[in-house]
């Protein structure tokens, strides 16, 4: 869907909008989510929790967002979490050098390229300031962490975490001991990270406060090929965009391991689980790929990286970084904090290795809106709807009394309450024509609409309308909550009612 359609829908229905928008000079890259947007966002996290975290038996933590400087000395972020920037000599505006070059050349430019090389590319491609066409200054590195001083005397230098996973590494040893688990252990966390982006853009795609759902799987490096559930995915085809071939190939998990395309079964297994997760969210398999990153493109802590990308109207968008971080983080934290973070298993003492699945929450939301937005011409009218997965839609059902009088409003209220008793999301809308109420519900992706009319009083049936087909069926009132529950969980199809 065109970006403007997403932005317009988001503004019209208050799905998300700039934070502190009533103050004109508020910094960009911060977004608030209105009631329906927040519900979609929360359900995206809940879906990840149900489909990946719980099914894989991972544990979840909540970590603080502000961490002391020592953490980032150890993690390498103070030294290496930099973006290359260039300033216009005429209007002083700042730009990401790598992005300007990418826009001009349509070629991937690794942000880790030495600044001298970026200077040369700017000169070679005659790139000038996109705002005023002025001359661009020498490229320099800019650290993207947001710092702050804690305490009344401000003597404790801290930073807002630039990735949620640092708290997972800091927690690892405690969780390992107190949860009485052996490797492998997956520790998950959904929360916010902060990056001082030079040029936030495309709404939720490049933010300064970003939602992340991160999982760090800690495993014994000697057992990278010991994955008990590997058989379930061994024939599963991964969409891999390979550096050597410069194209997308479909490779089974077992072949990816045999041909050493990935470091081992642990990596192939989790790539499969990520692809399955996003297929279950509702993204078509042919619109997704794992792009293999070369050494210039990978983050400083990663030995192997696969960016999970989804094709949108804006091109391929990275949703997840799948990083094999080896023992980089635990070793560094152990050394700098002078704390024992290795484990003893099988008569060996070693630092566990880590495979990371780092997903963007807000990017996932943007891409789901992009992929589910539908605009249909119906005669002179235009119908807009979001074909969202029922588990992601802000409500499962809207309950609409045909009129407010003659007891229909009470029946609708009772039905709404009964659906909620099944822990399903329902809302009631009694304002405007039925057609307008359907349209409002369609636009935010509500899969089912229930109309209470005069026949309901006679025979205890209601009209159940399906969003995507707009087909309507007469259903007994008392069976509705259970029917809705089954349809939400894919155990019953509307067409079989
Ligand atoms: N933890 C990896 C990332 O934030 O990109």
Boltz pocket constraint, residues with backbone or C-beta under 6 A from the ligand:
constraints:
  - pocket:
      binder: B
      contacts: [[A, 162], [A, 163], [A, 164], [A, 165], [A, 214], [A, 321], [A, 356], [A, 358]]
      max_distance: 6.0
